């Protein structure tokens, strides 16, 4: 077994996909939140933006937990 961590052995595409999806969710949440806060009558977009932001945080938490699980070494 090499000295590198299992996280380093994961395909680069998987890491880039996860990072891209997280950033797109955060950007969408920010845009929806700004539009919902500024535009009169579109308060529901602010709520949707908050929900999307929470979904992005949950996605990040699941992704980090999964990658942490792969880093454990067998003794």
N, C-alpha and C positions, 0 to 999 in steps of 0.2 A: 504494500500500500504506500502510496506517495505521501509526502509530508503536507501536501496542500489540503485545504479544507474541502468537504463535500460541496459547500456552496460555490466554490471556485470551479468545481467539476460540472456544475449545471450548465446547460447550453446558454449561450449568450442571448439567443433569440427569446428564450423564456423570460429572462431578466428584463430585456428591453421591452417585451410585450407588457409585463406587469407594470413597469415604470411608466410606459406610455399610457396605459389604461388609467392608472392612478392620476397622472397629471391631467389627462383629458377630463376626468370626472371633477377634479378640483377646479379647472378652468371653467367648465360648464356651470358648476355651482356658483362661482364668483360672478360670472356674467348674468346668470338668472337672478342672483341676489341683488346685483346692482340695478338691473332693469326693474325688478319688483319693488325695490326701495324708492326709485326715482319716479317711475311712471305712475301716474294717478290711476287707480282702478286695477292695477296689476299686482296687488299684494300677494296673490296666490303664487306668483313666480318667485317671490322671496321665500315662501314656504317650500316650494319645490326645490329651490336652490339649497336650502338648509337640509332637506332630505337627501339630496344628491351628495352633499358634502359629508353627511353622516355615513352614507353608503360607501363613499371613498375611504373614510377612516376605517370602517369595518373591513373593507377589502384589504387595506394595508395591514390591519391586524391579523387577518387570516393568512395573508402572504408571509408576514414575518414569523408567525407561529409555525407555519409549514416549513419555512427555511431553517428555523431554529431546531425543529425536530430532526431535520436531516443532518445537522451538525453534530449530534451526539455521537460519541465514540463508543464502541463496544469494548468492554474490558474483559 
